[in-house]
Amino acid sequence: MTVATSAWVSDLSHLLAEPEGAGDVPTEVLPALLAQVTDQVTRLDTLRLILAARLVLGRRVSVAPPSKPECDVTQEEAAKQTGVPLRTIRWLTRTGRVPAYKRGRNRMVRVSDIRARIESARGQGVALTKLPDVASRHDVRGSQGGAPEARAHAGRVR
């Protein structure tokens, strides 16, 4: 990068004041300049959201910086991150109470799904494995309803 090129990159404020000067920017400087513009747009958008929220709510608002998207982890890693026993996490995924998929020999889960399950259990005041998702372990329908209807004649075989 030459001295003239670095001057263009560092002179974004001058381009903001006089946008018609953008036609004179050398092409080798454009990628770095566009990266700076994108960074400024992100900051301005965050500022706009904070100010709009403050206007609506009438009080001070703090906005967390954008976080990276959550990635799926193995059951073992989820157990370490949440403090839930591995055996419980395996049971939750095996019974379908927490969504999971298989990658190779590992079952992959999202920590946020397990944390949501923990919060749901806390809210209802029950153990993590005792949430009433299924009427009983013998209920193959997996519904909230009671036991299936009894046969009309108890002694008769189907």
C-alpha positions, 0 to 999 in steps of 0.5 A, a space after each residue: 500500500 502506497 502513501 497515497 493509498 493509505 491516505 485514502 483509507 484513513 480519510 474516510 471522514 473527508 469522503 463522508 463530508 464530500 461524497 462526490 470525491 468517491 469517484 477519485 478513489 483509486 481502485 486498489 483502495 476500494 476493498 479497505 475503504 468498503 470495509 471501513 464503511 461497513 464497520 461505520 454502518 454497523 456502529 451507526 445502526 447499533 447507535 440508531 437502535 439504542 436511541 430508538 429504544 431509549 425514545 420508546 422506553 424513556 429510560 437508559 438502554 444497553 445493547 449487547 454487541 452482536 454475538 456469534 451464532 451458536 454452534 452445535 456441540 456434542 452431548 459431552 460438551 453440553 454436559 460440561 457447559 451446563 453442569 447437567 449430568 451426561 446421563 441426563 442429557 443423553 436421556 433428554 435427547 434419546 426421548 426427544 425432549 431436547 432436539 438432537 441430530 447425529 454427526 458421525 458417532 456423536 449426537 449434536 445438541 444446542 446448549 441453548 435448548 438444554 438451558 431452555 429446558 432447565 429454565 422450564 423445569 425451574 419455572 414449574 418447580 420440578 426436576 429436569 427429567 420430571 417435566 410432564 411432556 408425556 403421560 407415561 413412559 408406556 404412552 407410545 403416542 407421546 401426548 399429554 392425554 391420559 391412558 388409552 381407552 380400555 377395551 369394551 370387553 376386558 376378557 376378550 382378546 383382539 
